[in-house]
Amino acid sequence: MTAKVIMTIPFNQPKTFILVYKGLNVHGTPVNVETQPRTFTSLEELAIKAERLEVMGYFEIVANEVI
């Protein structure tokens, strides 16, 4: 997994993110997927979620913070 983490605010409290990533449909065409807002209590928890998505075959995973 190649992880790129860009944070400007310390992750010292729970934060809410929308995960956006791509997957392949049955025809092999990339499709965009966007999750409902989800709260993470640590950067480690967010990284684990992204890693699990990657293991399931998703790619270009981006976590956008909901402000």
FENQUIVEN-V769992 format. One record per pair of residues at least 12 apart in sequence whose C-alpha atoms are under 8 Angstrom apart, sorted by the first residue. I is the first residue (numbers start at 0). J is the second residue. If there is no record, write none. Layout:
i=I j=J
i=I j=J
This chain:
i=0 j=50
i=0 j=53
i=10 j=41
i=10 j=42
i=11 j=41
i=12 j=40
i=12 j=41
i=13 j=38
i=13 j=39
i=13 j=40
i=13 j=41
i=14 j=38
i=14 j=39
i=14 j=40
i=14 j=64
i=14 j=65
i=15 j=36
i=15 j=37
i=15 j=38
i=15 j=39
i=15 j=64
i=15 j=65
i=15 j=66
i=16 j=36
i=16 j=37
i=16 j=38
i=16 j=39
i=16 j=62
i=16 j=63
i=16 j=64
i=16 j=65
i=17 j=33
i=17 j=34
i=17 j=35
i=17 j=36
i=17 j=37
i=17 j=62
i=17 j=63
i=17 j=64
i=17 j=65
i=18 j=33
i=18 j=34
i=18 j=35
i=18 j=36
i=18 j=60
i=18 j=61
i=18 j=62
i=18 j=63
i=19 j=31
i=19 j=32
i=19 j=33
i=19 j=34
i=19 j=59
i=19 j=60
i=19 j=61
i=19 j=62
i=19 j=63
i=20 j=32
i=20 j=33
i=20 j=57
i=20 j=58
i=20 j=59
i=20 j=60
i=20 j=61
i=21 j=57
i=21 j=58
i=21 j=59
i=21 j=60
i=22 j=56
i=22 j=57
i=22 j=58
i=23 j=57
i=36 j=65
